[in-house]
Amino acid sequence: MTAMAETVQHVEEMLDASPVIDVHDTFAQFQQLLIDLKAKIDARFVTTRDPSTEALEAYGTYPDGPGGRVAAYSGPEVDWMVHSWLGNPAQSFVNLHLTCWLGPQVRVPHLGIALLCWPGGWFYTDYIARTELLVDGEYFDRYYAPTSDAWLAHRDDPEFVWFTSRAPFIRASLSPNAYAYSFERKARNIDVVSGVLHAQVDRWLGWIEEAEPVPDGERAALRQRDLAVRRNIAQRDPANVMGVRYFGQETTDRLVGALWGADRQLERP
C-alpha cells in the first residue's frame, strides 16, 4: 500500500465484496472517540437536545440486528449538532457522525466528522466553508491555508488510502483540506485518526474564540445558506442506501431529516 493508492467504491460495494466480520471492537473505540470530542465541544457551548430526535435514541433491533441512534442539539451559538451512529457492527458495518453547524453569529467553518467500518476503517473530517473560497481569499487565507501543511503530512502516511467518492456532489462538498481515507483497523492507525480529529476540534474551537461577530444584517442570509448546505449534504449522501437496506425508505427519510433538522422543534439561533 502506498500513499498514492485510492479507494473508489460505493459503501455497499465495499461491504458486499468483503467477508462478514464482527467490528464491535472498533465500533467501541470510535464511539469513545466521538464522546471525547463532543465533550470538548460541550465544554464550550450550551446546547439542548432537540425533542424531535428523542424518539431516535435507539431504533432498529440492535444488538440482535441493525440499529442506531440520532441525537441532535441546538443552542444560542449552535444551529444543529448531530451525534449519531447507524449500522450492524456484528455484520461488518457501522457509520458514526459528529457534526457541528454553527449559528450565524460567526463565519467560522462548520465542523464535520465521520467514522466508518465497512469492514475496514474509514474516516472523514473537514471544515465546511461558510462562503465561496475562490471569491473570498481572506477567508481562505484565514482558515484553509494554515491547515494545508498538516493535511499534506497526513497524505504522505502510507497506512492511509485516499477515498474518492463516486458521487460528484459529495466530491464538490469537500474543501481542499478535507480528510477522507480508508485504513486498516489496527491500533496505530486508530491512534493516528484520533490525533487528527482532536487537532481538528482544538483548532476549530480556537478559531471560534478569535472570531469577529457577523453584522446583524448579514445573519439571515448566512443562516439560510448554512441550512441549504446541510440539507443537501444529508440528502445526497450515497451512504443513505445502507439505511434503506436496513430500515426501509420511510425510516431512512426520517433519519436523514434528523441529520439536517427537518422536524426540529427548537428555535434556530
N, C-alpha and C positions, 0 to 999 in steps of 0.2 A: 504494500500500500504506500502511495506517495501523496504528497500534499496536492499534487495536480489531479488526483483521482476525483471522480464526480459521481454522485448518485442522481439519476434522472428517472424516477419511477413514481407512480401513484402509490399512496399509502396502502391501498388494498392489494396492489400488485406485489409489493414487498412482503406483506403479511402472508398472502396466499402462496407465495413461492418459497416460504420458509417453513421449517419444521415447527410443530407446536411445542412451545417452551413455557414453563411457568416463570414469569418475570416478577413475582411478588417481592423478591429481594431488592431489585432496582426500583420498583414502584414505591417501596417504603422509603428508600433513600431520596427519591425525587420528592415525595410528599414532605419529608422533613426539610429538605432544602427550600421548598416554597414556603413552608411555615416560617422558617428562619428569615427569609427575605421579606415576607409580609410583616413580620414583627418589626423590622426596620421602618417600613412604611407606616405602620400603625403608631410607631413612636413619634412620627412627625405630624400625622393628620388625624383629625377627629372624623370618624365615619360611622354610619349606621347601616345595618343590613336592610336592604330594600325588602319589604314584605312580599313582593312578587316572587322572590326566589326561595322563600321559606319552605314551600311545598317541594322544592327540588333539593332539599337537604340530603335525601337519599332516594334514588329512583332505580328501577330495574330490580334484579334479583341477586345482586352481589351479596355474599361471596359464592353463592351457588351458580351464578351465571353473570352475564354482563350487567353493569350498573354504573353509577356515577353520582356526582354532586355538583351543584352550581350554587355559589353564594356570591351575591353582588352587593356592593356597598356604595354609599354616596355620602357627601358631606359638604361643608362650606367651601372647601378648596378642591374637592374630588368630584368629578362628574359621575364616573362609573368605574369602580374597581371590581374585577372578577377574579375569584379564586375557585378553580373547578378541576374536575377530572372526569373522564369517561373511558370505559373500556372493559376488558375482561382479562385481567392480569394472569389468570390461570391458563389462558389460551393465547398468550404471546403479545397482547396488545393493551396499551394504556396511553392516554393522552391527557396531559395536565397543563393548566394555564394559570398564569398570574399576570394580569394586565391592569394598568392604572392610567385612566384617562382623566387628565386634569381639567379643572374648571377654567373659564376664560379670563381669570384674573391675571394669569401669566401666559407667556408664549413658550415656555419650556416644552420640549418634545414630550409626548406621552411615552410610557414605558411598556414594552411588550416582552413577555417571556413565555415560552412553551417548551415542554419536555415530552419525550415520546419513547415508547418501546414498541418495536414492530417486527421481530423481537429484538433487533439490535437497538442501540441507543441513538437518540437524535435530540438536538436542541436548537432552539431559535431564541435570539434576543435582538431587539432593535430599539432605537429611539425614533418614534414616529413623528415626523415633522408636522408643524402647525402652519407652514407656509410653503411657498414654492421655492425650492432650494436654488434653482437656476435663475430665479429672479432676485431673491433676497440673499445677496452674497454675504452680508454682515451676519445673518442668521447662520449660514453655512460655516463661516469662519469661527463663530462662537461655539457651535455645538458639534460640528462634524469634522472639521479639520483637526482639532486637537485629539480626537479619538482614533485617527487613522493609523498611527504607529502601533497601537495595541492590537487593532484589527489585523494589520499586516503580520505582526508577530505570531498571532494565532494561526493565520493562514499557512504559515510555514511548519506547523506541527504535523508530522507525518501520520499521527494516530487519528486525525480527523479528516473526513472526506466531505468536500463541499457538496451541498444539496441544491440542485436546481429544480424548482417546481415546474411541473408540466403545465400549470395554469398561468397564462400570461398576466392576468390581473394580479395574482399573488407576486409574480416577479416585479411588476410595476409598483407594488406597495412597499418594496424594500428600499431602505436608504443605502447609500454607498458603503456604510459600515455595519450592515446587518450581518449577524452570525446565523448561519443555517447549515448544520453539519451532522452527518452520521458518524457514529463511532462505536467501537467495541465496548460492551458494558463491563469494563474492568475498573478496579479501584482507582488506578492512576488517572484514567480519563474522566471518571466522575468527579474526582478532586479538581481536575482542570476546569470542568464545566462549572463547578461550584465557585471557583476562584473568579472566573469570568463574570458570572452572574452577580456575585457580591460586589465586584468592582463596578459593574454597570449601575447597580442600585445606589451605591455610595456616591458615585459621580453625579447621578441624576438628582439625588437629594441635595447635594452641594449646589447644583445649578438653581434649584428652587429657592434656596436661601439667598442667592445673589440676584434673583430675577427682579426686573422692574415691573411695576403693575401696568396692565393694559388699560389704556384710556376707556372710560365707561362707554363712550360712543362706538367703540370698535368691538365690544364684547359680544353683542348679539350675533354678528356675522361669524365671529370665531366659534361661538357655541354651535351654530348651525353647520359650519364646515366640519367640526370635530364629529358631530353626530353622523353626518353623511359618510365620512371615512370609516368610522367604527361599524356602521351598519353594513357597508359594502364589504369590508373585510370579513365580517362574521358570516354574511350570507353567501359569499363566494368562495369560502374556504373549501378546497376539494376534499379535506378530511371529513366533511359533513356526511359523506357517503357511509362512513362507519357507523354514525348514529342511526342512519336509515337501516343499515344491515342489522343492528342490534335491537332497535326500539321502534322502527317504523317511521313513516314520514311525518305523521301528526306530532308525535313526541319530539322528533328531531326539530321540527319547526319551532316548537316551544322552547327547546334548549338553545337553538340559535338565537331566538328572540331575546332570551335572557342574557346572552353574551353582549348584546348591544343596547338592551333596555327597552324592548318593545312594549312591555307591560309594566314598566316602572311605576311606582306609587309615590316615591319621594320627589320633591321638587328638585329641578336641576339648579346648580349654583349659578 
